[in-house]
Amino acid sequence: MSRAHSSYIPADQVTEASSWDFGAVDQASLRFAAKVKAQTEAQDRARDEATRQAGYSEGYAEGHAQGHALATLEGQRQITEYIETQGQEAAHQFLSLFQSAQEQVEQSQQALAKGVLELACELARQVLRRELTTNPNALQPVVREALGMLTVDTKLAAVRMNPVDLDVFAEELQREFPNLQLTLVPDTGISSGGCLVEAAGTVVDGTVERRWQKAVASLGLESAWEQGHDAG
């Protein structure tokens, strides 16, 4: 075997030799094992923490749901209790206040309506007084209506009128009712514009006072005709 292909190193070429130490390999193995163990422990801790967090979250969610349900039930119970006690009392108080306010509004409306009617009656009184003063013919349909209310068998009738009106209508009445035997009686107690017809125990009141009283009574008022006399 030639020198070039020899696997051995000649002794004369070996200048220095040292023994092989396996300590370095053992230390590396130990460090690797410790690293693997640390990683395993870290993974275990992470898994435990994840499990703990999952359990905490599940418990929190369950507790929150239970608490919410309890709070909802408690809220519903309180609402029901309020409606059954204080709610009904408050509703009754509100209804009472509403009815009282409604009554006050109705009373105000009635007072206002009555005031408007009274004002309208006062204006009508003044207009009617002026009409009776300036237009004597205004009495004619009143006397005609009063005589027309007598029965067909009536032949005698007495007509009481204010002397001023009687001077105007005496001849007119005689011509208009030729079949009646009229007795025209001047009466200062009868206001101008009115008349009183008497026949066979029947009395037809056509005085201004009576006609006015009936007119305002139909409106639900009480107002005497004499109230506006001075203004007329």
C-alpha positions as CSV (number, residue, x, y, z in Angstrom):
1,M,0.0,0.0,0.0
2,S,1.5,3.3,-1.0
3,R,1.9,6.3,1.4
4,A,-0.5,8.4,-0.5
5,H,-3.4,6.0,0.1
6,S,-2.6,5.1,3.7
7,S,-5.3,5.9,6.3
8,Y,-2.8,6.1,9.0
9,I,-0.7,9.1,10.0
10,P,3.0,8.3,10.5
11,A,4.3,8.8,13.9
12,D,7.0,11.2,12.7
13,Q,4.3,13.5,11.4
14,V,2.3,13.7,14.6
15,T,3.5,16.7,16.4
16,E,0.8,17.2,19.1
17,A,-2.2,15.1,20.3
18,S,-5.0,15.7,22.9
19,S,-7.6,13.4,24.4
20,W,-11.3,13.8,23.2
21,D,-13.7,15.2,25.8
22,F,-17.5,14.3,25.6
23,G,-18.5,16.9,28.2
24,A,-19.3,19.5,25.5
25,V,-21.8,17.1,23.9
26,D,-23.4,16.3,27.2
27,Q,-23.9,20.0,28.0
28,A,-25.5,20.7,24.6
29,S,-27.8,17.8,25.1
30,L,-28.8,19.1,28.5
31,R,-29.4,22.6,27.2
32,F,-31.6,21.3,24.4
33,A,-33.5,19.1,26.8
34,A,-34.0,22.0,29.1
35,K,-35.2,24.2,26.2
36,V,-37.7,21.5,25.1
37,K,-38.9,21.1,28.7
38,A,-39.3,24.9,29.0
39,Q,-41.2,25.1,25.7
40,T,-43.4,22.2,26.9
41,E,-44.1,23.8,30.2
42,A,-44.8,27.1,28.5
43,Q,-47.3,25.4,26.1
44,D,-48.9,23.6,29.1
45,R,-49.2,26.9,31.0
46,A,-50.6,28.6,27.8
47,R,-53.1,25.7,27.5
48,D,-54.0,25.9,31.1
49,E,-54.5,29.7,30.9
50,A,-56.6,29.3,27.7
51,T,-58.7,26.7,29.5
52,R,-59.0,28.9,32.6
53,Q,-60.0,31.9,30.4
54,A,-62.5,29.8,28.5
55,G,-64.0,28.6,31.8
56,Y,-64.0,32.1,33.2
57,S,-65.7,33.5,30.0
58,E,-68.2,30.7,30.0
59,G,-68.9,31.2,33.7
60,Y,-69.2,35.0,33.3
61,A,-71.5,34.6,30.3
62,E,-73.7,32.2,32.2
63,G,-73.7,34.4,35.3
64,H,-74.4,37.5,33.2
65,A,-77.3,35.7,31.5
66,Q,-78.7,34.5,34.8
67,G,-78.2,37.9,36.4
68,H,-79.9,39.6,33.4
69,A,-82.8,37.1,33.6
70,L,-83.1,37.7,37.3
71,A,-83.0,41.5,36.7
72,T,-85.6,41.2,34.0
73,L,-87.9,39.2,36.2
74,E,-87.3,41.6,39.0
75,G,-88.0,44.5,36.8
76,Q,-91.2,43.0,35.5
77,R,-92.2,42.2,39.0
78,Q,-91.6,45.8,40.1
79,I,-93.5,47.1,37.0
80,T,-96.4,44.8,37.8
81,E,-96.4,45.8,41.4
82,Y,-96.3,49.5,40.5
83,I,-99.2,49.1,38.1
84,E,-101.2,47.2,40.6
85,T,-100.6,49.8,43.4
86,Q,-99.0,53.1,42.7
87,G,-99.8,53.0,39.0
88,Q,-103.5,52.6,39.6
89,E,-103.5,55.3,42.2
90,A,-101.6,57.7,39.8
91,A,-104.1,56.7,37.1
92,H,-107.0,57.5,39.3
93,Q,-105.5,60.8,40.3
94,F,-104.8,61.7,36.7
95,L,-108.3,60.7,35.7
96,S,-109.7,62.9,38.5
97,L,-107.6,65.8,37.5
98,F,-108.6,65.3,33.8
99,Q,-112.3,65.2,34.7
100,S,-112.0,68.3,36.9
101,A,-110.2,70.2,34.1
102,Q,-112.8,69.0,31.7
103,E,-115.6,70.2,34.0
104,Q,-113.9,73.6,34.4
105,V,-113.6,73.9,30.6
106,E,-117.2,73.0,30.1
107,Q,-118.3,75.5,32.8
108,S,-116.2,78.1,31.1
109,Q,-117.7,77.3,27.8
110,Q,-121.2,77.4,29.2
111,A,-120.5,80.7,31.0
112,L,-119.1,82.1,27.7
113,A,-122.1,80.8,25.7
114,K,-124.5,82.2,28.2
115,G,-122.7,85.6,28.1
116,V,-123.0,85.6,24.4
117,L,-126.7,84.8,24.5
118,E,-127.3,87.5,27.1
119,L,-125.5,90.0,25.0
120,A,-127.5,88.9,21.9
121,C,-130.7,89.2,23.9
122,E,-129.8,92.7,25.0
123,L,-129.1,93.8,21.5
124,A,-132.3,92.2,20.3
125,R,-134.2,94.0,23.1
126,Q,-132.9,97.4,21.9
127,V,-133.6,96.6,18.3
128,L,-137.1,95.5,19.0
129,R,-137.8,98.6,21.2
130,R,-136.7,100.8,18.5
131,E,-138.7,98.9,15.9
132,L,-141.9,99.2,18.0
133,T,-141.3,102.9,18.5
134,T,-140.6,103.8,14.9
135,N,-142.9,101.3,13.2
136,P,-146.5,101.0,14.6
137,N,-147.4,98.4,11.9
138,A,-145.1,96.0,13.8
139,L,-148.1,95.2,16.1
140,Q,-150.5,94.3,13.3
141,P,-149.4,90.7,12.8
142,V,-149.4,90.2,16.6
143,V,-153.1,91.3,16.9
144,R,-154.0,89.3,13.8
145,E,-152.4,86.1,15.2
146,A,-154.1,86.6,18.6
147,L,-157.5,87.0,17.1
148,G,-156.9,84.1,14.8
149,M,-156.4,81.8,17.8
150,L,-160.0,82.3,18.8
151,T,-162.5,79.5,18.0
152,V,-164.8,79.8,15.0
153,D,-167.8,80.1,17.2
154,T,-166.5,83.2,18.9
155,K,-168.5,86.3,17.9
156,L,-167.5,88.7,20.6
157,A,-164.0,89.7,21.6
158,A,-162.3,92.4,23.6
159,V,-158.9,93.7,22.5
160,R,-156.9,95.6,25.0
161,M,-154.1,97.7,23.6
162,N,-152.0,100.7,24.5
163,P,-153.9,103.9,23.7
164,V,-151.2,105.0,21.2
165,D,-151.5,101.7,19.3
166,L,-155.2,101.7,19.5
167,D,-155.5,105.0,17.7
168,V,-153.5,103.6,14.8
169,F,-155.2,100.2,14.5
170,A,-158.9,100.7,15.5
171,E,-160.3,101.2,12.0
172,E,-157.9,98.7,10.5
173,L,-159.1,96.0,12.9
174,Q,-162.7,96.7,12.3
175,R,-162.3,96.3,8.6
176,E,-160.1,93.2,8.8
177,F,-162.4,91.3,11.1
178,P,-166.0,92.2,10.1
179,N,-167.5,89.0,11.5
180,L,-166.2,89.7,15.0
181,Q,-167.9,92.1,17.3
182,L,-164.7,93.7,18.6
183,T,-164.6,95.9,21.7
184,L,-161.4,97.9,21.6
185,V,-160.2,98.8,25.1
186,P,-157.4,101.3,25.6
187,D,-155.2,100.1,28.5
188,T,-152.1,102.1,29.6
189,G,-151.0,99.0,31.6
190,I,-150.2,97.3,28.3
191,S,-146.8,98.2,26.7
192,S,-146.8,99.6,23.2
193,G,-146.4,96.8,20.7
194,G,-148.5,94.3,22.6
195,C,-152.2,93.3,23.1
196,L,-154.5,91.2,25.2
197,V,-157.4,89.5,23.6
198,E,-160.3,88.2,25.7
199,A,-163.2,86.1,24.3
200,A,-165.6,83.6,25.9
201,G,-163.4,83.1,28.9
202,T,-160.3,82.7,26.7
203,V,-157.4,85.0,27.1
204,V,-154.7,85.3,24.5
205,D,-151.6,87.1,25.9
206,G,-149.9,88.9,23.1
207,T,-148.1,91.4,25.3
208,V,-144.5,92.3,24.6
209,E,-143.5,91.0,28.0
210,R,-145.0,87.6,27.5
211,R,-143.7,87.2,24.0
212,W,-140.2,88.2,25.1
213,Q,-140.3,85.8,28.0
214,K,-141.2,82.9,25.8
215,A,-138.5,83.8,23.3
216,V,-135.6,84.0,25.8
217,A,-136.9,80.9,27.6
218,S,-136.4,78.9,24.4
219,L,-132.8,79.9,24.7
220,G,-132.6,78.7,28.3
221,L,-132.4,82.3,29.7
222,E,-134.4,84.4,32.1
223,S,-134.5,88.0,31.1
224,A,-137.3,90.5,31.8
225,W,-138.4,92.8,29.1
226,E,-138.3,95.9,31.3
227,Q,-134.5,95.6,31.8
228,G,-133.7,97.6,28.7
229,H,-136.5,100.2,29.1
230,D,-134.3,103.2,29.9
231,A,-132.0,102.5,27.0
232,G,-134.9,102.5,24.6
